[in-house]
Structures are given as structure tokens and as C-alpha cells.
């Protein structure tokens, strides 16, 4: 036989304090001395030494933008250093004297200019810095944006 158990607040009807003792006890956070890190202030040096050592203890610090689009960038030096590995994995193809690279298939969104281009590249990428495009064009290569 099943028994329907009544909730505590129903059983406490008519008891005035609902099991919390004095009338004041179950009001807000004042009963327990505050919320969070309350009490770490002026009185009774109990928490003050630990608070003073922590720089970011009080207040809000910085912000996190909700519209964060992280661009994953790669340098020319990465392509030069990992050339043989990328060719062996068929991620870079040799065609018509160019080394064709699709950086989006490699997981990159932007080409940056650090390093020196020693080969003729045909690079397809969403974004590229002006200096990176200059360096690739200097070696008779091209950068296809989009």
C-alpha cells in the first residue's frame, strides 16, 4: 500500500515559525553573518591578513566579450618548417611550379608574415596580413583571399 508523503511546508501550517525557532531566524542572510565573503572587513583581524595578500579579492575585474570570434592564425615560417610533413600528408600539392596550400583545410583562418618564403606558393585563406601577401608575391606566388 502506497502512502502519499505530505511536504514539510504543508505539515508546518499553523506553527507560526515553521520549525525555525524564533521569528527572526529564517529571514535573510543576516542571520548567518552575511553572504559570500562578508565579515572580512574592518572588525576582528580574523580574515584581514589573508585578504590583504590577495590582489584580486574585491570587486569585478575585466570582462569577457560574448561575441568572441577567435581567428586561428599561422605564419609563413610554419609552412616552411613543416613543408615535407605537409606534402607527405597530401595537405600541400605541387602543381604548375606552385605549392598549393588551402589553409582552411589545415584549420587556419589567417596568414601572418613571420618567416621567409623560399618557395612559390598559391595560398587560399580567409584573411592575410598585408606584409604576408607582399612576401608571397615577392617570390612570384599568390594569395587568394575569401
Order of alpha helices (4+ residues) and beta strands (2+ residues): alpha-alpha-beta-alpha-alpha-beta-beta-alpha-beta-beta-beta-alpha-beta
